[in-house]
Amino acid sequence: MTSETPPRQHRRRKPKFGDTRQLFARLREALAAGTASLPDIAELLAQELPADACVIYVARPGEVLELAATYGLNVSAVGHTRLRLGEGIVGMVAASGDALNLPDAQNHPRYVYRAELGEEAFASTLAMPVKRAGRILGVIAMMSREARVFAPVEVEVVATVAMLLAEILARAGATNLSEEGFSARLPRRYAGHVLSSGIARGKILPYGASPPIAKLLTDDPAAELARLEKAVETANKSLDGLITSTLPGGSAPRDVLDAYRMVTQSAGWLTQVRQAIGDGLTAETAVDKVAQNLRERMRRIADPYLREKLADIEDMIGRLMVALGGMAPKPERAGGMILLVRRLGPADLLDWHARGIAGVAIEEASASGHAAILARALGLPALAVERGAVEAAQEGDDALLDAEGATLILRPEPEVLQVYDRALAARSVRAAALSAYRDLPAITRDGTAMSLMLNVGLALELDQLERTGADGIGLYRTEIAALAAGGIPDVAGQAAEYGRVMDRAGGRPVMFRTLDLGADKLLPGEASGGEENPAMGWRSLRVGLDRPAILRRQLRALLLGAQGRPLSVMFPMVATVEEFRAARDLLEAEAARIRPVPERLEAGTMLEVPALLFQLPGLLAEADFVSVGTNDLMQFLFAADRGTPELAERYDTLSSPVLEMLERLVAACNEAGVPLSVCGEAAGRPMDALVFAAMGVRTLSMSGNAILPVKALLVEADLNELRPVLRELRRSGAAGGSIREPLTAWAREHNLPV
């Protein structure tokens, strides 16, 4: 076709599955005969779909896209029209790796006009990236004179053709089309948010992106369906083996895997795979196609728990691809490597951890998802990173996973490596020095005895009691196991869990917090109520009081699990004395029915809602103990959502409002004889802990990795020396209300380990 020949007018019709099979059959024949040229593909695709034009761009060295074939536009532009990566709609698709479906392309802000193409008459554009093994090899774009959005079935057909085109381009090295696509050897930084804190350096191990598929189309769908069913059986057996194997930490990981299996064995996505095989795709091509569709769906879903379900399904898809031979099996050992994946289910995380990974970066993950829960329990540095990292990485690349600074660095510069190497060496020396404090009592130089407790939520984390020398568990988050298991266990299941926790504590105190669900912690299948401010909405004790059957079952389980041992129960999100009294009445009603009765039964409250500060006389007359929940209290006190990054460093616990509040609370609790503790992130920051101790707090509860740093500072500090300094800094209002900087400077001057 010459540039003067007008494109053939097509009947406006929606492609049916018969059309798809015909298109794939023609492509299969052309591939087999070796006659599948790029112009042929462009013409064939435009003929089979209701489109007036088709263009194919290929990647060239220097991050340039070159027009390689066209149907319906000026053929003379082939080989002459070029776009830089990110330039125009086609360049934008190549840069992002995402398709664009635009009804009015020429009015898009990124549209770039190329006079030699002759595309003035075309309104709508569907641009699809051509990818192979994580590399962008080109872009294929369909155009229509009619302003419309291409239908989902059309998008799927073009996506499948793009997979075929990727193979053609990759094999066309001899014709100098494209061999490796856009190079990504330069250093790349990816921001994210922390799932589990820590720093790791190692070789990158990208996993989950399927390697090139040897055979994409089939003329024997029945044989491919048989291959699929055999692969499903193999994948299920591998999962069964993982679930029945001996796992650390009791039943919690197994509960997670059982919930995972319920999701992955859902028939819906397998039906889609079977349908794609019926259209003429091989089994691995069909599975890969469904996986791509899932990725697109996940990008549009805001609910983290629905995203978690889809992540579990894609985990199973990876197992299928291995069974089909469409993905390399996991290496037997991955010691010291940093795993980089799009999504990660709980089964895979435990599997990878057993293979020795040093850390994990996940493109699609939530802080309350299965993978994050288990990463924290395993003490594995984990980061949720922005999209694009998997495709930019190559196996063996150097990488830095900073799950404290919330950054993943691929191929870091030598000077950056040196900085992190020094930091890691310093951390190693610091860790060795801190280990000397493990068996020391937390007593300050002036003789003040402190109690340092753990915040935990899974049986896996209980090893930290011995590892850190903690005095007990100041906060056992009972909802974490429920979130991990995908639902609240029955009374017997809960009682068994609570009993195991008390057994592992070995007589050390355990403070069980009742279910703190709602806001950002929804059970799978529970939709958000659409509240504008869920953190201040229907959550925690409010749910328990409105649904007393759930709360009573948990209280009954706690009493049964105690088996006559001392039991401490703590209620979260209490806003009024009446709410606390109602919850305590339920506890006492259940206690009257259970035998043996606890040796000692205590009911306490989290102090997270500022309103309780104005009800202290009534509260302290009712509560056996009070624990300040600094995470929620800070966000309510300063009206600052703790999940908003822009507000993360704006308000400080070592500022006048917080310190004055805490001073009054300590005095009130001392007068009433009610034990007071402080828990949360602030309790685990050494300088904050030191100030709390100087103000009269004697119990602090924190994450396991904070125990030794806090203990080291407390043991080396003299509170009698600190108090006058603290008073003077508070009186002068130094640092705009926060005393952190001048107090840290004072501590360093006195050679304290800050």
URNOR-V451708 format. One record per backbone hydrogen bond with DSSP energy under -0.5 kcal/mol. NH is the residue of the N-H (numbers start at 1). CO is the residue of the C=O. E is the energy in kcal/mol with one decimal. If there is no record, write none. Layout:
NH:CO:E
NH:CO:E
This chain:
5:2:-0.8
6:4:-0.5
13:11:-0.9
20:16:-2.0
21:17:-2.4
22:18:-2.2
23:19:-2.8
24:20:-2.8
25:21:-2.6
26:22:-2.4
27:23:-2.3
28:24:-2.8
29:25:-2.3
30:26:-2.2
31:27:-2.7
32:28:-2.6
33:29:-2.2
34:30:-0.7
34:31:-0.6
35:30:-2.3
36:30:-0.8
37:35:-1.9
41:37:-2.2
42:38:-2.5
43:39:-2.5
44:40:-3.0
45:41:-2.7
46:42:-2.0
47:43:-2.1
48:44:-2.0
49:45:-1.7
51:46:-1.0
51:49:-2.6
52:143:-2.2
53:143:-1.7
54:71:-2.4
55:141:-2.5
56:69:-2.6
57:139:-3.1
58:66:-2.5
59:137:-2.7
60:64:-3.1
63:60:-0.6
64:60:-1.5
65:83:-3.5
66:58:-2.8
67:81:-2.6
68:56:-3.1
69:56:-1.5
71:54:-2.7
74:117:-2.3
77:74:-1.7
78:75:-1.8
79:67:-2.7
80:77:-2.3
81:77:-2.3
83:65:-2.5
85:63:-2.1
86:91:-1.2
87:84:-2.6
91:87:-1.6
92:88:-2.1
93:89:-2.2
94:90:-2.1
95:91:-2.0
96:92:-2.3
97:93:-2.5
100:127:-2.2
102:100:-0.5
102:125:-3.0
105:102:-0.5
105:123:-2.4
106:123:-0.5
107:104:-1.3
108:105:-1.9
111:108:-1.9
117:114:-1.7
118:114:-0.6
118:115:-0.6
122:119:-1.5
123:144:-1.9
124:144:-1.8
124:146:-0.6
125:102:-2.5
126:142:-2.6
127:100:-2.5
127:125:-0.5
128:140:-3.1
130:138:-2.9
131:129:-0.7
132:135:-2.2
135:132:-1.9
137:130:-3.3
137:135:-0.7
138:130:-1.1
139:57:-1.9
140:128:-2.6
141:55:-2.7
142:126:-2.7
143:53:-2.6
144:124:-1.9
148:146:-1.0
150:148:-0.5
154:151:-0.5
155:151:-2.3
156:152:-2.3
157:153:-2.0
158:154:-2.6
159:155:-2.4
160:156:-2.2
161:157:-2.4
162:158:-2.3
163:159:-1.5
164:160:-1.8
165:161:-3.0
166:162:-2.0
167:163:-1.3
168:164:-1.9
169:165:-2.9
170:166:-2.4
171:167:-1.9
172:169:-1.0
173:170:-0.5
175:172:-1.0
176:173:-1.4
177:172:-1.7
178:169:-0.7
182:136:-1.5
188:410:-2.1
190:408:-2.8
192:406:-1.3
193:384:-2.0
195:382:-2.2
196:382:-2.1
200:401:-2.4
202:399:-1.9
204:397:-3.3
205:338:-2.7
207:340:-2.5
210:208:-0.6
211:326:-0.5
218:280:-2.5
223:220:-0.5
224:220:-1.6
225:221:-2.5
226:222:-1.9
227:223:-2.0
228:224:-2.3
229:225:-2.5
230:226:-2.1
231:227:-2.2
232:228:-2.6
233:229:-2.0
234:230:-2.2
235:231:-2.8
236:232:-2.4
237:233:-2.0
238:234:-2.1
239:235:-1.9
240:236:-2.7
241:237:-2.3
242:238:-1.5
243:239:-2.5
244:240:-2.4
245:241:-0.8
247:245:-0.5
250:247:-0.5
252:249:-0.8
255:251:-2.7
256:252:-2.1
257:253:-2.3
258:254:-2.4
259:255:-2.3
260:256:-2.2
261:257:-2.5
262:258:-1.8
263:259:-1.3
264:260:-2.5
265:261:-1.8
266:263:-1.6
271:267:-2.0
272:268:-1.4
273:269:-1.6
274:270:-2.4
275:271:-2.3
276:272:-2.0
277:273:-2.0
278:274:-2.0
279:275:-1.0
280:277:-1.8
281:276:-1.6
282:216:-2.1
286:282:-2.7
287:283:-2.4
288:284:-2.4
289:285:-2.3
290:286:-2.2
291:287:-2.2
292:288:-2.2
293:289:-2.1
294:290:-2.4
295:291:-2.1
296:292:-2.0
297:293:-2.3
298:294:-2.7
299:295:-1.6
300:296:-0.6
300:297:-1.2
301:297:-0.6
301:298:-0.8
302:300:-0.5
307:303:-2.0
308:304:-1.7
309:305:-1.7
310:306:-2.0
311:307:-2.1
312:308:-2.0
313:309:-1.9
314:310:-2.4
315:311:-2.0
316:312:-1.7
317:313:-2.1
318:314:-2.1
319:315:-1.4
320:316:-2.1
321:317:-2.6
322:318:-1.9
323:319:-2.2
324:320:-2.2
325:321:-0.6
325:322:-0.9
326:321:-2.1
327:321:-1.1
334:355:-3.4
336:356:-2.1
337:334:-2.2
338:203:-2.7
339:337:-0.7
339:359:-2.4
340:205:-2.1
341:361:-2.4
342:207:-0.5
349:345:-2.0
350:346:-2.1
351:347:-2.1
352:348:-3.1
353:349:-2.5
354:350:-1.9
355:351:-0.9
355:352:-0.6
356:353:-1.3
357:352:-1.4
358:337:-3.0
359:337:-1.0
360:381:-2.1
361:339:-3.0
362:383:-2.8
363:341:-2.2
364:342:-2.9
365:363:-0.6
369:366:-1.8
373:369:-2.4
374:370:-2.3
375:371:-2.5
376:372:-2.2
377:373:-1.7
378:374:-2.3
379:375:-0.8
379:376:-0.6
380:375:-2.5
381:358:-0.6
381:379:-0.5
382:196:-2.8
383:360:-2.0
384:193:-2.7
385:362:-2.0
385:383:-0.7
386:191:-2.0
389:386:-0.9
392:388:-1.4
393:389:-1.1
393:390:-0.5
396:204:-2.5
397:394:-2.3
399:202:-1.8
400:409:-2.1
401:200:-3.2
402:400:-0.7
402:407:-2.8
403:198:-2.1
403:401:-1.0
406:402:-0.6
407:402:-2.1
408:190:-2.5
409:400:-2.5
410:188:-3.1
410:408:-0.6
411:398:-2.9
416:413:-0.5
417:413:-2.4
418:414:-2.2
419:415:-1.9
420:416:-2.4
421:417:-3.0
422:418:-2.4
423:419:-2.1
424:420:-3.2
425:421:-2.6
426:422:-2.5
427:423:-2.3
428:424:-2.4
429:425:-2.4
430:426:-2.7
431:427:-3.1
432:428:-2.2
433:429:-2.2
434:430:-2.7
435:431:-1.9
436:432:-0.5
436:433:-0.9
437:434:-2.4
438:435:-1.3
440:437:-1.1
443:441:-2.1
444:448:-2.4
445:714:-0.5
445:717:-2.7
446:717:-0.5
447:444:-2.2
449:447:-0.6
450:442:-3.2
451:698:-2.4
452:450:-0.5
453:451:-0.6
453:700:-3.4
454:472:-2.3
455:702:-2.4
456:454:-0.6
456:475:-2.4
461:458:-1.6
462:459:-1.6
463:460:-0.7
464:461:-1.8
465:462:-1.7
466:463:-0.6
467:463:-2.1
468:464:-2.4
469:465:-1.1
470:464:-0.5
470:465:-0.8
471:452:-3.0
473:509:-2.9
474:454:-1.1
474:472:-0.6
475:454:-1.7
476:511:-2.6
477:456:-3.0
477:475:-0.7
478:476:-1.2
478:513:-1.1
480:477:-1.3
481:477:-0.6
482:478:-0.9
483:479:-2.7
484:480:-2.6
485:481:-2.3
486:482:-1.1
487:482:-1.7
489:487:-0.6
494:490:-2.7
495:491:-2.8
496:492:-2.2
497:493:-1.9
498:494:-2.7
499:495:-2.4
500:496:-2.1
501:497:-2.0
502:498:-2.1
503:499:-2.3
504:500:-2.6
505:501:-1.9
506:502:-0.9
506:503:-0.9
507:502:-0.8
508:505:-1.5
509:471:-0.5
511:473:-2.3
512:510:-0.7
512:568:-2.3
513:476:-2.2
513:511:-0.6
514:570:-2.4
517:515:-0.7
518:521:-2.9
521:518:-2.6
526:523:-2.4
527:525:-0.7
534:531:-0.6
536:533:-1.8
537:534:-1.8
539:537:-1.2
540:517:-3.2
541:572:-0.9
542:539:-1.6
543:540:-0.8
544:540:-1.7
545:541:-2.8
546:542:-1.7
547:543:-2.2
548:545:-0.5
550:547:-1.2
551:547:-1.3
552:548:-3.1
553:549:-2.1
554:550:-1.8
555:551:-2.6
556:552:-2.6
557:553:-2.2
558:554:-2.4
559:555:-2.1
560:556:-2.4
561:557:-2.9
562:558:-1.6
563:559:-0.9
563:560:-0.6
564:559:-0.5
564:596:-0.6
565:562:-2.0
567:600:-3.2
568:510:-0.7
569:602:-2.7
570:512:-3.2
571:604:-2.1
574:606:-0.6
580:576:-1.7
581:577:-2.8
582:578:-2.3
583:579:-2.1
584:580:-2.7
585:581:-2.3
586:582:-1.6
587:583:-1.9
588:584:-2.7
589:585:-2.2
590:586:-2.1
591:587:-2.4
592:588:-1.6
593:590:-1.5
594:590:-0.7
594:591:-0.6
599:564:-1.6
602:567:-2.7
602:600:-0.5
604:569:-3.0
605:625:-1.7
606:571:-2.7
607:627:-3.1
608:606:-0.9
609:574:-0.6
610:608:-0.6
612:609:-2.0
613:610:-1.5
614:611:-1.4
615:612:-1.9
616:613:-0.5
619:615:-2.6
620:616:-3.2
621:617:-1.0
622:618:-0.6
622:619:-1.4
623:619:-2.9
624:603:-3.0
625:603:-0.5
626:675:-2.3
627:605:-2.5
628:677:-3.0
629:607:-1.3
629:627:-0.6
630:628:-1.2
630:679:-2.2
633:629:-2.4
634:630:-2.2
635:631:-1.3
636:632:-2.2
637:633:-2.9
638:634:-2.2
640:635:-1.8
644:641:-1.7
645:643:-0.7
647:644:-2.0
648:645:-1.4
650:647:-1.0
651:647:-0.7
655:652:-0.6
655:653:-0.7
656:737:-1.1
659:655:-2.5
660:656:-2.6
661:657:-1.9
662:658:-2.7
663:659:-2.3
664:660:-1.9
665:661:-2.1
666:662:-2.7
667:663:-1.9
668:664:-2.3
669:665:-2.6
670:666:-2.6
671:667:-2.2
672:668:-2.0
673:669:-1.1
674:669:-2.2
675:624:-0.7
675:673:-0.5
677:626:-2.0
678:699:-1.9
679:628:-2.8
680:701:-1.0
684:680:-0.9
684:681:-0.6
685:682:-1.4
686:684:-0.6
689:685:-2.8
690:686:-2.4
691:687:-2.0
692:688:-2.7
693:689:-2.4
694:690:-2.1
695:691:-1.6
696:693:-1.4
697:692:-2.4
698:676:-0.6
699:676:-0.6
700:451:-2.6
701:678:-2.5
702:453:-2.4
706:703:-1.6
707:703:-0.6
707:704:-0.9
708:704:-0.5
710:706:-2.1
711:707:-2.8
712:708:-2.8
713:709:-1.7
714:710:-2.4
715:711:-2.9
716:712:-1.4
717:713:-0.8
717:714:-0.9
719:717:-0.6
721:718:-0.6
722:718:-1.6
723:719:-2.4
724:720:-0.6
725:721:-0.7
726:722:-2.7
727:723:-2.6
728:724:-2.2
729:725:-2.5
730:726:-2.4
731:727:-2.5
732:728:-2.4
733:729:-1.0
734:729:-1.4
736:733:-0.7
737:733:-0.8
737:734:-0.9
738:735:-1.4
739:654:-2.7
743:739:-2.2
744:740:-2.7
745:741:-2.2
746:742:-2.0
747:743:-2.3
748:744:-2.2
749:745:-2.1
750:746:-1.3
751:748:-1.8
752:747:-2.7
754:752:-2.0
